[in-house]
Every structure is written in C-alpha cells, then in structure tokens.
Amino acid sequence: MSFAAGRHALAIPGPSPVPERVLNAMHRAGSDIYSGPVVENDLKLRRQLKQLAGTQANLATYIGNGHAGWEAALQNMLAPGEKALVLTSGSFGEGWAEQATAHGVDVEILDQPRDRGPLLEGLAARLAQDTAHEIRAVLVAQIDTASSIRTDIPAVRRAMGDHPALLAVDAIASIGCEEMRMDEWGVDILVGASQKGLMCAPGIALVWFSDRAAAQTRNPSPYWRWTERANGEPLWQRWGGTPPVHLIWGLNEAMDMLIETEGMAACYHRHAGLAQAVWAAFEAWGKGNPQIRCLVTEASARAHSVTAGHIPQAADLRHWCEVKAGVTLGIGLGQEPPENYLRIGHMGNVSAHNLLGVLAVMEAGMEALAIPRGTGAVEAAAKVIAELA
Ligand SMILES: *Cc1c(COP(=O)(O)O)cnc(C)c1O
C-alpha cells in the first residue's frame, strides 16, 4: 500500500518548491522585448535583487544555473595563470575550485572540517605569508549545500585583514534564506541562482560585483562580460540575447513575496526557526541512537536552508518516504557511505506545516523500517515552531 496520494512534497535542497503565485506570474504567452512592461519588470527585478544582497553596486544576470554563475564570476575576476585560494567545506566548494582549475586558474585549496565552521586562523596565516600579493581572490560558499556548513562571511573578511584579494562568495544556497550584507561585509563578488531560496524555476544565474571588482575586470569573452550584463542598453544586452521573460516575471513575483509580502527579516527568522526544528528532531532521535545526528555539530555553523544528517539506512528511508508517503528528501552528498546520509531541504517556500509533515513522515518511515531512535522528535520540532512562530 502507499499513502503518497495528494500533493507531492519536495524537501530537497534545490530546485525548491515553486509557489503558486510564481507559477501563475509565468503563465502568460510572451512579450515584446524592445518595449512594454518587461523592460520595467527587468529594472524592478534588479533593484529588488540588489536590496536582497545588501548592495548598491552592480548586478550581472545570465540565463543559466549556479554553475553558469560560477563560470561568469571566474571569467571576470581571474585570468588563466592567476592565483586563487578556495576555502572548501563540502562538495560545492570543491566543484567551484575544479571549475576554476579548468579555467586555468592556479588554485590552492584550504580544506576545512566537514562537521564545523572553517578554521579561519589558517586563512589569516596563509594570506599574511603572501607579502607579494600573488593571491588575487579568496573563494568560499556561504552555505555548502552538501555538508550544510554555514560560513561566517564577516569573519572570513576579518581574517583576510588588509590583504587586497577579492572576496568571492557562493550564495546559491543561502541568498533569500540567510542575511547577506554584501557592501557592509566587504564581499566583492556574490553568486546566486533562481531556484533555491529565490523560489523560482532554474534558469537565472546572478553575479553581484563591487566597484573594486569591476575596476579589476579580466578579459572574458564578450558573452560573459559582467559590465555589459549590468549596464547594457537595450534590455537584450543585459541578457546577452533574448531575455528569459517568463523567468523575469516569475522571479519578480518571488521577490515581491519575499520583500513586500513576508519581509526579509521575517523570512530569515522563518528559515532559522525551521532549521532549529529539524535540529531538535535529530537531537531527539539521536538520544535513542547516537548513529542519528546532524553532520554539523556546532549550531552556529549549521545552514538555515538545508540540513545534512547521518541516519543508518538513510537511502532506504528516503525510498520509503517517497513511495509510501509522498515526500522526496535529498540524497547524501560527499559522505561515505552515501547510503547512510540524507539531506532535508528547507529553503524558500516552506511552511511549518510542510516541515513538520516531512519530519513526521521520517518518523513513520523509521518506524516502518525498524530504525532504532529516540522518542519525541516530532514533539520537539513542534515545540520549536510553537516558541518561534
Ligand atoms: C546548487 C548549488 C550550486 C550549483 O548550482 P546549479 O544550479 O546546480 O548549477 C552551487 N553552489 C551551491 C552552494 C549550491 O547549493
């Protein structure tokens, strides 16, 4: 038997569930791109996205996914042969480093633990050694979606001291879920994508960049040049060709929901609360079975948008939840053995109802599969919601 009828729940860390308002905003035949409302929609979207990132500086847009955003940032900030330092806390930091290496960048990796935040003394020491200022950029993910480690970006900037390297941050899994104050924190390059905290379909890659980064632009091919993408006229020049009109409408609506309907502060508070509810459930399960735990031990280094956890038979549990109860959980990434890890996505358009449903279904699955665990997980999560909502 299966109880999976009804609306299927997607609890993976991207693409995240797309709200009805966003779907409906895209349900239109099309539009002229040389005049008419889409030109104004595009300008409004840019203002909203800069507000979200906490910057007055520049925003370049591309039709693409997060990997396209990585590529755009790399092409503009680093020439082949130049040196970059990458702080890796999981598979996504590793992926960006690999893409930089393929671009010809001389990549040095400062690998970090997978169960707590990065050890920034190492970064400070490495940069202090670099008196010739050969290191052109420091790359880091604000949230590494594989490990669910959250990096304190202002602390990274402080650790860089007065070394002139650019600070480039992958915020693909955090923008819209966690605070970002790009200008105040001294972030030079910020990469995002439309399909995670931004609640839209995949297809728009975002690269915000400071005036300092703009002044040091390398020599990418015209297609990737961020200055044209940020300032080009008319509209098609800002997209390197036909703009993704439907995604512009969708992302515009998502930004209205985030900034105007819910409000940024309320949205970050909701994500923090949902994350704490997940941690509370893991803690309760873990009390009866120390094999069940969040991958990241320190709460301050845990993402608010995704939680990676160790659960014996996690792959069986994922399968059970999907076929028996209509919930898809994320696969474990970057851990061995992968079948004992999973990830719960709680980014974007996620309510307390959605999340408590996911946790209760996991409880049912563990019961069905006879996975030993502590009691009271769903109650513990509900208590967090009752306190914080
Ligand atoms: C999802 C993700 C990416 C990759 O984005 P794609 O859209 O899959 O190319 C990169 N970095 C982080 C932190 C992510 O969460």
The ligand as an SDF file (V2000), in Angstrom:
LIG
                    3D

 15 15  0  0  0  0  0  0  0  0999 V2000
   23.0590   24.2070   -6.0470 C   0  0  0  0  0  0  0  0  0  0  0  0
   24.3680   24.8090   -5.7600 C   0  0  0  0  0  0  0  0  0  0  0  0
   25.3180   25.0320   -6.7670 C   0  0  0  0  0  0  0  0  0  0  0  0
   25.1110   24.5900   -8.1780 C   0  0  0  0  0  0  0  0  0  0  0  0
   24.0120   25.1600   -8.7690 O   0  0  0  0  0  0  0  0  0  0  0  0
   23.3940   24.5100  -10.1080 P   0  0  0  0  0  0  0  0  0  0  0  0
   22.2000   25.3550  -10.3710 O   0  0  0  0  0  0  0  0  0  0  0  0
   23.0770   23.0870   -9.7960 O   0  0  0  0  0  0  0  0  0  0  0  0
   24.4180   24.6220  -11.1780 O   0  0  0  0  0  0  0  0  0  0  0  0
   26.4930   25.6530   -6.4200 C   0  0  0  0  0  0  0  0  0  0  0  0
   26.7480   26.0340   -5.1520 N   0  0  0  0  0  0  0  0  0  0  0  0
   25.8710   25.8190   -4.1630 C   0  0  0  0  0  0  0  0  0  0  0  0
   26.2170   26.2600   -2.7740 C   0  0  0  0  0  0  0  0  0  0  0  0
   24.6640   25.1950   -4.4270 C   0  0  0  0  0  0  0  0  0  0  0  0
   23.7910   24.9660   -3.4400 O   0  0  0  0  0  0  0  0  0  0  0  0
  1  2  1  0
  2  3  1  0
  2 14  2  0
  3  4  1  0
  3 10  2  0
  4  5  1  0
  5  6  1  0
  6  7  2  0
  6  8  1  0
  6  9  1  0
 10 11  1  0
 11 12  2  0
 12 13  1  0
 12 14  1  0
 14 15  1  0
M  END
$$$$
